[in-house]
């Protein structure tokens, strides 16, 4: 799972993530569909896609981030 605060502005939109398949846990570079660079997204957790507990923890962390953003 990857995350960067800069990606919040692009929530719900399709983006392109470029990465080195041999180094998945080092992060990804994120681009818009027209090729503009958005940010580098760090790997927040090297969890499997079918790990329910990891999904819940990620959801809690994301909701906490969204609340903090609204308060700002």
PyMOL Python script that loads the backbone (N, CA, C, O; Angstrom):
from pymol import cmd

cmd.read_pdbstr("""\
ATOM      1  N   UNK A   1       0.839  -1.171   0.000  1.00  0.00           N
ATOM      2  CA  UNK A   1       0.000   0.000   0.000  1.00  0.00           C
ATOM      3  C   UNK A   1       0.882   1.231   0.000  1.00  0.00           C
ATOM      4  O   UNK A   1       1.906   1.278   0.681  1.00  0.00           O
ATOM      5  N   UNK A   2       0.474   2.226  -0.770  1.00  0.00           N
ATOM      6  CA  UNK A   2       1.268   3.436  -0.953  1.00  0.00           C
ATOM      7  C   UNK A   2       0.420   4.648  -0.594  1.00  0.00           C
ATOM      8  O   UNK A   2      -0.796   4.648  -0.782  1.00  0.00           O
ATOM      9  N   UNK A   3       1.086   5.690  -0.068  1.00  0.00           N
ATOM     10  CA  UNK A   3       0.343   6.882   0.312  1.00  0.00           C
ATOM     11  C   UNK A   3       1.245   8.096   0.289  1.00  0.00           C
ATOM     12  O   UNK A   3       2.427   8.023   0.626  1.00  0.00           O
ATOM     13  N   UNK A   4       0.664   9.220  -0.117  1.00  0.00           N
ATOM     14  CA  UNK A   4       1.305  10.527  -0.065  1.00  0.00           C
ATOM     15  C   UNK A   4       0.194  11.560   0.049  1.00  0.00           C
ATOM     16  O   UNK A   4      -0.851  11.418  -0.586  1.00  0.00           O
ATOM     17  N   UNK A   5       0.406  12.587   0.841  1.00  0.00           N
ATOM     18  CA  UNK A   5      -0.609  13.624   1.040  1.00  0.00           C
ATOM     19  C   UNK A   5      -0.954  14.325  -0.282  1.00  0.00           C
ATOM     20  O   UNK A   5      -2.094  14.747  -0.476  1.00  0.00           O
ATOM     21  N   UNK A   6       0.010  14.450  -1.176  1.00  0.00           N
ATOM     22  CA  UNK A   6      -0.238  15.119  -2.463  1.00  0.00           C
ATOM     23  C   UNK A   6      -1.275  14.378  -3.304  1.00  0.00           C
ATOM     24  O   UNK A   6      -1.925  14.974  -4.162  1.00  0.00           O
ATOM     25  N   UNK A   7      -1.426  13.079  -3.055  1.00  0.00           N
ATOM     26  CA  UNK A   7      -2.383  12.284  -3.828  1.00  0.00           C
ATOM     27  C   UNK A   7      -3.824  12.576  -3.425  1.00  0.00           C
ATOM     28  O   UNK A   7      -4.742  12.236  -4.171  1.00  0.00           O
ATOM     29  N   UNK A   8      -4.049  13.193  -2.273  1.00  0.00           N
ATOM     30  CA  UNK A   8      -5.409  13.475  -1.814  1.00  0.00           C
ATOM     31  C   UNK A   8      -6.152  14.377  -2.801  1.00  0.00           C
ATOM     32  O   UNK A   8      -7.369  14.267  -2.947  1.00  0.00           O
ATOM     33  N   UNK A   9      -5.435  15.255  -3.469  1.00  0.00           N
ATOM     34  CA  UNK A   9      -6.060  16.148  -4.455  1.00  0.00           C
ATOM     35  C   UNK A   9      -6.557  15.376  -5.682  1.00  0.00           C
ATOM     36  O   UNK A   9      -7.377  15.887  -6.446  1.00  0.00           O
ATOM     37  N   UNK A  10      -6.076  14.180  -5.867  1.00  0.00           N
ATOM     38  CA  UNK A  10      -6.432  13.372  -7.035  1.00  0.00           C
ATOM     39  C   UNK A  10      -7.305  12.178  -6.657  1.00  0.00           C
ATOM     40  O   UNK A  10      -7.439  11.231  -7.432  1.00  0.00           O
ATOM     41  N   UNK A  11      -7.885  12.224  -5.484  1.00  0.00           N
ATOM     42  CA  UNK A  11      -8.741  11.123  -5.019  1.00  0.00           C
ATOM     43  C   UNK A  11      -9.911  10.920  -5.979  1.00  0.00           C
ATOM     44  O   UNK A  11     -10.569  11.881  -6.379  1.00  0.00           O
ATOM     45  N   UNK A  12     -10.160   9.686  -6.339  1.00  0.00           N
ATOM     46  CA  UNK A  12     -11.266   9.357  -7.228  1.00  0.00           C
ATOM     47  C   UNK A  12     -10.907   9.426  -8.704  1.00  0.00           C
ATOM     48  O   UNK A  12     -11.702   9.026  -9.555  1.00  0.00           O
ATOM     49  N   UNK A  13      -9.732   9.925  -9.013  1.00  0.00           N
ATOM     50  CA  UNK A  13      -9.296  10.019 -10.410  1.00  0.00           C
ATOM     51  C   UNK A  13      -8.305   8.904 -10.717  1.00  0.00           C
ATOM     52  O   UNK A  13      -7.628   8.390  -9.827  1.00  0.00           O
ATOM     53  N   UNK A  14      -8.235   8.547 -11.977  1.00  0.00           N
ATOM     54  CA  UNK A  14      -7.262   7.546 -12.392  1.00  0.00           C
ATOM     55  C   UNK A  14      -5.892   8.198 -12.483  1.00  0.00           C
ATOM     56  O   UNK A  14      -5.761   9.332 -12.944  1.00  0.00           O
ATOM     57  N   UNK A  15      -4.886   7.481 -12.044  1.00  0.00           N
ATOM     58  CA  UNK A  15      -3.502   7.940 -12.128  1.00  0.00           C
ATOM     59  C   UNK A  15      -2.638   6.790 -12.622  1.00  0.00           C
ATOM     60  O   UNK A  15      -3.084   5.645 -12.690  1.00  0.00           O
ATOM     61  N   UNK A  16      -1.413   7.108 -12.961  1.00  0.00           N
ATOM     62  CA  UNK A  16      -0.445   6.110 -13.395  1.00  0.00           C
ATOM     63  C   UNK A  16       0.607   5.989 -12.308  1.00  0.00           C
ATOM     64  O   UNK A  16       1.163   6.995 -11.867  1.00  0.00           O
ATOM     65  N   UNK A  17       0.886   4.769 -11.870  1.00  0.00           N
ATOM     66  CA  UNK A  17       1.922   4.517 -10.872  1.00  0.00           C
ATOM     67  C   UNK A  17       3.056   3.752 -11.549  1.00  0.00           C
ATOM     68  O   UNK A  17       2.846   2.681 -12.117  1.00  0.00           O
ATOM     69  N   UNK A  18       4.242   4.311 -11.482  1.00  0.00           N
ATOM     70  CA  UNK A  18       5.416   3.655 -12.072  1.00  0.00           C
ATOM     71  C   UNK A  18       6.326   3.181 -10.945  1.00  0.00           C
ATOM     72  O   UNK A  18       6.581   3.905  -9.983  1.00  0.00           O
ATOM     73  N   UNK A  19       6.804   1.965 -11.084  1.00  0.00           N
ATOM     74  CA  UNK A  19       7.587   1.369 -10.012  1.00  0.00           C
ATOM     75  C   UNK A  19       8.553   0.341 -10.579  1.00  0.00           C
ATOM     76  O   UNK A  19       8.432  -0.095 -11.723  1.00  0.00           O
ATOM     77  N   UNK A  20       9.506  -0.028  -9.754  1.00  0.00           N
ATOM     78  CA  UNK A  20      10.449  -1.086 -10.082  1.00  0.00           C
ATOM     79  C   UNK A  20       9.891  -2.379  -9.488  1.00  0.00           C
ATOM     80  O   UNK A  20       9.806  -2.491  -8.265  1.00  0.00           O
ATOM     81  N   UNK A  21       9.515  -3.346 -10.300  1.00  0.00           N
ATOM     82  CA  UNK A  21       8.908  -4.570  -9.779  1.00  0.00           C
ATOM     83  C   UNK A  21       9.813  -5.324  -8.803  1.00  0.00           C
ATOM     84  O   UNK A  21       9.315  -6.086  -7.973  1.00  0.00           O
ATOM     85  N   UNK A  22      11.104  -5.132  -8.883  1.00  0.00           N
ATOM     86  CA  UNK A  22      12.027  -5.798  -7.960  1.00  0.00           C
ATOM     87  C   UNK A  22      12.096  -5.084  -6.618  1.00  0.00           C
ATOM     88  O   UNK A  22      12.615  -5.635  -5.647  1.00  0.00           O
ATOM     89  N   UNK A  23      11.571  -3.850  -6.557  1.00  0.00           N
ATOM     90  CA  UNK A  23      11.634  -3.046  -5.330  1.00  0.00           C
ATOM     91  C   UNK A  23      10.276  -2.442  -5.003  1.00  0.00           C
ATOM     92  O   UNK A  23      10.158  -1.226  -4.850  1.00  0.00           O
ATOM     93  N   UNK A  24       9.268  -3.267  -4.897  1.00  0.00           N
ATOM     94  CA  UNK A  24       7.903  -2.791  -4.658  1.00  0.00           C
ATOM     95  C   UNK A  24       7.748  -2.047  -3.338  1.00  0.00           C
ATOM     96  O   UNK A  24       6.878  -1.184  -3.217  1.00  0.00           O
ATOM     97  N   UNK A  25       8.569  -2.365  -2.357  1.00  0.00           N
ATOM     98  CA  UNK A  25       8.405  -1.770  -1.036  1.00  0.00           C
ATOM     99  C   UNK A  25       9.171  -0.464  -0.876  1.00  0.00           C
ATOM    100  O   UNK A  25       9.232   0.084   0.225  1.00  0.00           O
ATOM    101  N   UNK A  26       9.754   0.040  -1.956  1.00  0.00           N
ATOM    102  CA  UNK A  26      10.464   1.312  -1.877  1.00  0.00           C
ATOM    103  C   UNK A  26       9.594   2.483  -2.320  1.00  0.00           C
ATOM    104  O   UNK A  26      10.026   3.630  -2.202  1.00  0.00           O
ATOM    105  N   UNK A  27       8.405   2.244  -2.818  1.00  0.00           N
ATOM    106  CA  UNK A  27       7.501   3.314  -3.225  1.00  0.00           C
ATOM    107  C   UNK A  27       7.272   3.360  -4.724  1.00  0.00           C
ATOM    108  O   UNK A  27       7.862   2.598  -5.489  1.00  0.00           O
ATOM    109  N   UNK A  28       6.388   4.288  -5.125  1.00  0.00           N
ATOM    110  CA  UNK A  28       6.031   4.436  -6.538  1.00  0.00           C
ATOM    111  C   UNK A  28       6.015   5.916  -6.907  1.00  0.00           C
ATOM    112  O   UNK A  28       5.781   6.778  -6.060  1.00  0.00           O
ATOM    113  N   UNK A  29       6.264   6.194  -8.172  1.00  0.00           N
ATOM    114  CA  UNK A  29       6.132   7.542  -8.710  1.00  0.00           C
ATOM    115  C   UNK A  29       4.741   7.624  -9.336  1.00  0.00           C
ATOM    116  O   UNK A  29       4.344   6.738 -10.093  1.00  0.00           O
ATOM    117  N   UNK A  30       4.010   8.678  -9.023  1.00  0.00           N
ATOM    118  CA  UNK A  30       2.620   8.804  -9.466  1.00  0.00           C
ATOM    119  C   UNK A  30       2.502   9.958 -10.459  1.00  0.00           C
ATOM    120  O   UNK A  30       3.028  11.047 -10.233  1.00  0.00           O
ATOM    121  N   UNK A  31       1.800   9.697 -11.565  1.00  0.00           N
ATOM    122  CA  UNK A  31       1.614  10.664 -12.641  1.00  0.00           C
ATOM    123  C   UNK A  31       0.135  10.772 -13.000  1.00  0.00           C
ATOM    124  O   UNK A  31      -0.632   9.833 -12.786  1.00  0.00           O
ATOM    125  N   UNK A  32      -0.260  11.923 -13.548  1.00  0.00           N
ATOM    126  CA  UNK A  32      -1.614  12.050 -14.097  1.00  0.00           C
ATOM    127  C   UNK A  32      -1.649  11.275 -15.410  1.00  0.00           C
ATOM    128  O   UNK A  32      -0.610  10.853 -15.919  1.00  0.00           O
ATOM    129  N   UNK A  33      -2.840  11.093 -15.949  1.00  0.00           N
ATOM    130  CA  UNK A  33      -2.966  10.350 -17.204  1.00  0.00           C
ATOM    131  C   UNK A  33      -2.307  11.070 -18.375  1.00  0.00           C
ATOM    132  O   UNK A  33      -1.907  10.432 -19.349  1.00  0.00           O
ATOM    133  N   UNK A  34      -2.190  12.408 -18.285  1.00  0.00           N
ATOM    134  CA  UNK A  34      -1.527  13.138 -19.371  1.00  0.00           C
ATOM    135  C   UNK A  34      -0.016  13.269 -19.152  1.00  0.00           C
ATOM    136  O   UNK A  34       0.658  13.989 -19.888  1.00  0.00           O
ATOM    137  N   UNK A  35       0.518  12.572 -18.138  1.00  0.00           N
ATOM    138  CA  UNK A  35       1.958  12.485 -17.959  1.00  0.00           C
ATOM    139  C   UNK A  35       2.584  13.465 -16.988  1.00  0.00           C
ATOM    140  O   UNK A  35       3.805  13.463 -16.831  1.00  0.00           O
ATOM    141  N   UNK A  36       1.789  14.312 -16.324  1.00  0.00           N
ATOM    142  CA  UNK A  36       2.356  15.260 -15.347  1.00  0.00           C
ATOM    143  C   UNK A  36       2.687  14.531 -14.053  1.00  0.00           C
ATOM    144  O   UNK A  36       1.901  13.716 -13.570  1.00  0.00           O
ATOM    145  N   UNK A  37       3.853  14.829 -13.500  1.00  0.00           N
ATOM    146  CA  UNK A  37       4.306  14.185 -12.266  1.00  0.00           C
ATOM    147  C   UNK A  37       3.521  14.741 -11.079  1.00  0.00           C
ATOM    148  O   UNK A  37       3.389  15.957 -10.939  1.00  0.00           O
ATOM    149  N   UNK A  38       3.003  13.861 -10.230  1.00  0.00           N
ATOM    150  CA  UNK A  38       2.265  14.278  -9.027  1.00  0.00           C
ATOM    151  C   UNK A  38       3.176  14.200  -7.811  1.00  0.00           C
ATOM    152  O   UNK A  38       3.385  15.201  -7.126  1.00  0.00           O
ATOM    153  N   UNK A  39       3.718  13.022  -7.539  1.00  0.00           N
ATOM    154  CA  UNK A  39       4.525  12.859  -6.331  1.00  0.00           C
ATOM    155  C   UNK A  39       5.165  11.481  -6.296  1.00  0.00           C
ATOM    156  O   UNK A  39       4.946  10.634  -7.162  1.00  0.00           O
ATOM    157  N   UNK A  40       5.959  11.297  -5.263  1.00  0.00           N
ATOM    158  CA  UNK A  40       6.488   9.970  -4.934  1.00  0.00           C
ATOM    159  C   UNK A  40       5.692   9.485  -3.742  1.00  0.00           C
ATOM    160  O   UNK A  40       5.636  10.171  -2.721  1.00  0.00           O
ATOM    161  N   UNK A  41       5.073   8.319  -3.845  1.00  0.00           N
ATOM    162  CA  UNK A  41       4.269   7.758  -2.756  1.00  0.00           C
ATOM    163  C   UNK A  41       5.057   6.651  -2.075  1.00  0.00           C
ATOM    164  O   UNK A  41       5.435   5.662  -2.702  1.00  0.00           O
ATOM    165  N   UNK A  42       5.295   6.830  -0.790  1.00  0.00           N
ATOM    166  CA  UNK A  42       6.019   5.827  -0.015  1.00  0.00           C
ATOM    167  C   UNK A  42       5.153   4.610   0.243  1.00  0.00           C
ATOM    168  O   UNK A  42       3.926   4.700   0.274  1.00  0.00           O
ATOM    169  N   UNK A  43       5.792   3.490   0.426  1.00  0.00           N
ATOM    170  CA  UNK A  43       5.104   2.272   0.822  1.00  0.00           C
ATOM    171  C   UNK A  43       4.808   2.395   2.311  1.00  0.00           C
ATOM    172  O   UNK A  43       5.730   2.398   3.127  1.00  0.00           O
ATOM    173  N   UNK A  44       3.531   2.496   2.673  1.00  0.00           N
ATOM    174  CA  UNK A  44       3.166   2.659   4.079  1.00  0.00           C
ATOM    175  C   UNK A  44       3.128   1.329   4.805  1.00  0.00           C
ATOM    176  O   UNK A  44       3.341   1.277   6.017  1.00  0.00           O
ATOM    177  N   UNK A  45       2.861   0.262   4.086  1.00  0.00           N
ATOM    178  CA  UNK A  45       2.878  -1.065   4.693  1.00  0.00           C
ATOM    179  C   UNK A  45       2.962  -2.110   3.606  1.00  0.00           C
ATOM    180  O   UNK A  45       2.245  -2.052   2.608  1.00  0.00           O
ATOM    181  N   UNK A  46       3.830  -3.050   3.809  1.00  0.00           N
ATOM    182  CA  UNK A  46       3.988  -4.134   2.850  1.00  0.00           C
ATOM    183  C   UNK A  46       3.015  -5.252   3.212  1.00  0.00           C
ATOM    184  O   UNK A  46       3.426  -6.333   3.632  1.00  0.00           O
ATOM    185  N   UNK A  47       1.715  -4.981   3.043  1.00  0.00           N
ATOM    186  CA  UNK A  47       0.663  -5.944   3.393  1.00  0.00           C
ATOM    187  C   UNK A  47       0.064  -6.529   2.124  1.00  0.00           C
ATOM    188  O   UNK A  47       0.087  -5.905   1.062  1.00  0.00           O
ATOM    189  N   UNK A  48      -0.461  -7.710   2.248  1.00  0.00           N
ATOM    190  CA  UNK A  48      -1.130  -8.340   1.121  1.00  0.00           C
ATOM    191  C   UNK A  48      -2.487  -7.701   0.867  1.00  0.00           C
ATOM    192  O   UNK A  48      -3.061  -7.072   1.756  1.00  0.00           O
ATOM    193  N   UNK A  49      -2.989  -7.863  -0.330  1.00  0.00           N
ATOM    194  CA  UNK A  49      -4.268  -7.263  -0.681  1.00  0.00           C
ATOM    195  C   UNK A  49      -5.453  -7.936   0.002  1.00  0.00           C
ATOM    196  O   UNK A  49      -6.520  -7.335   0.117  1.00  0.00           O
ATOM    197  N   UNK A  50      -5.284  -9.152   0.446  1.00  0.00           N
ATOM    198  CA  UNK A  50      -6.399  -9.848   1.077  1.00  0.00           C
ATOM    199  C   UNK A  50      -6.181  -9.997   2.587  1.00  0.00           C
ATOM    200  O   UNK A  50      -6.593 -10.995   3.178  1.00  0.00           O
ATOM    201  N   UNK A  51      -5.541  -9.018   3.201  1.00  0.00           N
ATOM    202  CA  UNK A  51      -5.325  -8.988   4.645  1.00  0.00           C
ATOM    203  C   UNK A  51      -6.357  -8.024   5.240  1.00  0.00           C
ATOM    204  O   UNK A  51      -6.185  -6.809   5.150  1.00  0.00           O
ATOM    205  N   UNK A  52      -7.414  -8.546   5.839  1.00  0.00           N
ATOM    206  CA  UNK A  52      -8.525  -7.727   6.344  1.00  0.00           C
ATOM    207  C   UNK A  52      -8.078  -6.778   7.443  1.00  0.00           C
ATOM    208  O   UNK A  52      -8.516  -5.628   7.466  1.00  0.00           O
ATOM    209  N   UNK A  53      -7.223  -7.221   8.354  1.00  0.00           N
ATOM    210  CA  UNK A  53      -6.762  -6.360   9.432  1.00  0.00           C
ATOM    211  C   UNK A  53      -5.950  -5.188   8.903  1.00  0.00           C
ATOM    212  O   UNK A  53      -6.093  -4.064   9.385  1.00  0.00           O
ATOM    213  N   UNK A  54      -5.112  -5.438   7.929  1.00  0.00           N
ATOM    214  CA  UNK A  54      -4.327  -4.358   7.327  1.00  0.00           C
ATOM    215  C   UNK A  54      -5.255  -3.359   6.642  1.00  0.00           C
ATOM    216  O   UNK A  54      -5.005  -2.155   6.688  1.00  0.00           O
ATOM    217  N   UNK A  55      -6.310  -3.837   6.014  1.00  0.00           N
ATOM    218  CA  UNK A  55      -7.287  -2.951   5.387  1.00  0.00           C
ATOM    219  C   UNK A  55      -7.992  -2.069   6.394  1.00  0.00           C
ATOM    220  O   UNK A  55      -8.210  -0.886   6.136  1.00  0.00           O
ATOM    221  N   UNK A  56      -8.352  -2.630   7.544  1.00  0.00           N
ATOM    222  CA  UNK A  56      -9.006  -1.836   8.595  1.00  0.00           C
ATOM    223  C   UNK A  56      -8.064  -0.769   9.147  1.00  0.00           C
ATOM    224  O   UNK A  56      -8.460   0.380   9.345  1.00  0.00           O
ATOM    225  N   UNK A  57      -6.823  -1.157   9.390  1.00  0.00           N
ATOM    226  CA  UNK A  57      -5.848  -0.199   9.915  1.00  0.00           C
ATOM    227  C   UNK A  57      -5.599   0.931   8.919  1.00  0.00           C
ATOM    228  O   UNK A  57      -5.488   2.093   9.309  1.00  0.00           O
ATOM    229  N   UNK A  58      -5.512   0.594   7.649  1.00  0.00           N
ATOM    230  CA  UNK A  58      -5.318   1.608   6.622  1.00  0.00           C
ATOM    231  C   UNK A  58      -6.519   2.550   6.575  1.00  0.00           C
ATOM    232  O   UNK A  58      -6.354   3.764   6.459  1.00  0.00           O
ATOM    233  N   UNK A  59      -7.712   1.997   6.665  1.00  0.00           N
ATOM    234  CA  UNK A  59      -8.929   2.802   6.651  1.00  0.00           C
ATOM    235  C   UNK A  59      -8.953   3.772   7.830  1.00  0.00           C
ATOM    236  O   UNK A  59      -9.300   4.942   7.665  1.00  0.00           O
ATOM    237  N   UNK A  60      -8.588   3.292   9.019  1.00  0.00           N
ATOM    238  CA  UNK A  60      -8.539   4.171  10.201  1.00  0.00           C
ATOM    239  C   UNK A  60      -7.528   5.293  10.010  1.00  0.00           C
ATOM    240  O   UNK A  60      -7.811   6.450  10.317  1.00  0.00           O
ATOM    241  N   UNK A  61      -6.354   4.951   9.504  1.00  0.00           N
ATOM    242  CA  UNK A  61      -5.317   5.962   9.289  1.00  0.00           C
ATOM    243  C   UNK A  61      -5.756   6.982   8.240  1.00  0.00           C
ATOM    244  O   UNK A  61      -5.491   8.175   8.383  1.00  0.00           O
ATOM    245  N   UNK A  62      -6.422   6.517   7.194  1.00  0.00           N
ATOM    246  CA  UNK A  62      -6.900   7.426   6.145  1.00  0.00           C
ATOM    247  C   UNK A  62      -7.979   8.355   6.688  1.00  0.00           C
ATOM    248  O   UNK A  62      -7.964   9.552   6.404  1.00  0.00           O
ATOM    249  N   UNK A  63      -8.911   7.818   7.462  1.00  0.00           N
ATOM    250  CA  UNK A  63      -9.963   8.645   8.046  1.00  0.00           C
ATOM    251  C   UNK A  63      -9.377   9.681   9.001  1.00  0.00           C
ATOM    252  O   UNK A  63      -9.838  10.822   9.041  1.00  0.00           O
ATOM    253  N   UNK A  64      -8.372   9.289   9.761  1.00  0.00           N
ATOM    254  CA  UNK A  64      -7.705  10.217  10.662  1.00  0.00           C
ATOM    255  C   UNK A  64      -7.045  11.346   9.871  1.00  0.00           C
ATOM    256  O   UNK A  64      -7.123  12.511  10.262  1.00  0.00           O
ATOM    257  N   UNK A  65      -6.404  11.003   8.771  1.00  0.00           N
ATOM    258  CA  UNK A  65      -5.790  12.007   7.911  1.00  0.00           C
ATOM    259  C   UNK A  65      -6.837  12.945   7.332  1.00  0.00           C
ATOM    260  O   UNK A  65      -6.621  14.156   7.281  1.00  0.00           O
ATOM    261  N   UNK A  66      -7.963  12.405   6.898  1.00  0.00           N
ATOM    262  CA  UNK A  66      -9.028  13.233   6.313  1.00  0.00           C
ATOM    263  C   UNK A  66      -9.597  14.184   7.355  1.00  0.00           C
ATOM    264  O   UNK A  66      -9.857  15.346   7.044  1.00  0.00           O
ATOM    265  N   UNK A  67      -9.801  13.713   8.601  1.00  0.00           N
ATOM    266  CA  UNK A  67     -10.279  14.596   9.665  1.00  0.00           C
ATOM    267  C   UNK A  67      -9.293  15.712   9.947  1.00  0.00           C
ATOM    268  O   UNK A  67      -9.691  16.866  10.110  1.00  0.00           O
ATOM    269  N   UNK A  68      -8.025  15.386  10.006  1.00  0.00           N
ATOM    270  CA  UNK A  68      -6.997  16.389  10.269  1.00  0.00           C
ATOM    271  C   UNK A  68      -6.936  17.421   9.140  1.00  0.00           C
ATOM    272  O   UNK A  68      -6.724  18.607   9.392  1.00  0.00           O
ATOM    273  N   UNK A  69      -7.118  16.973   7.908  1.00  0.00           N
ATOM    274  CA  UNK A  69      -7.123  17.879   6.765  1.00  0.00           C
ATOM    275  C   UNK A  69      -8.307  18.834   6.832  1.00  0.00           C
ATOM    276  O   UNK A  69      -8.159  20.024   6.553  1.00  0.00           O
ATOM    277  N   UNK A  70      -9.475  18.327   7.197  1.00  0.00           N
ATOM    278  CA  UNK A  70     -10.660  19.183   7.318  1.00  0.00           C
ATOM    279  C   UNK A  70     -10.491  20.212   8.424  1.00  0.00           C
ATOM    280  O   UNK A  70     -10.917  21.358   8.275  1.00  0.00           O
ATOM    281  N   UNK A  71      -9.869  19.814   9.539  1.00  0.00           N
ATOM    282  CA  UNK A  71      -9.677  20.727  10.654  1.00  0.00           C
ATOM    283  C   UNK A  71      -8.722  21.854  10.300  1.00  0.00           C
ATOM    284  O   UNK A  71      -8.842  22.957  10.833  1.00  0.00           O
ATOM    285  N   UNK A  72      -7.771  21.591   9.403  1.00  0.00           N
ATOM    286  CA  UNK A  72      -6.845  22.633   8.983  1.00  0.00           C
ATOM    287  C   UNK A  72      -7.566  23.664   8.169  1.00  0.00           C
ATOM    288  O   UNK A  72      -6.955  24.632   7.717  1.00  0.00           O
TER     289      UNK A  72
END
""", "prot")
cmd.dss("prot")
cmd.show_as("cartoon", "prot")
cmd.util.cbc("prot")
cmd.orient("prot")
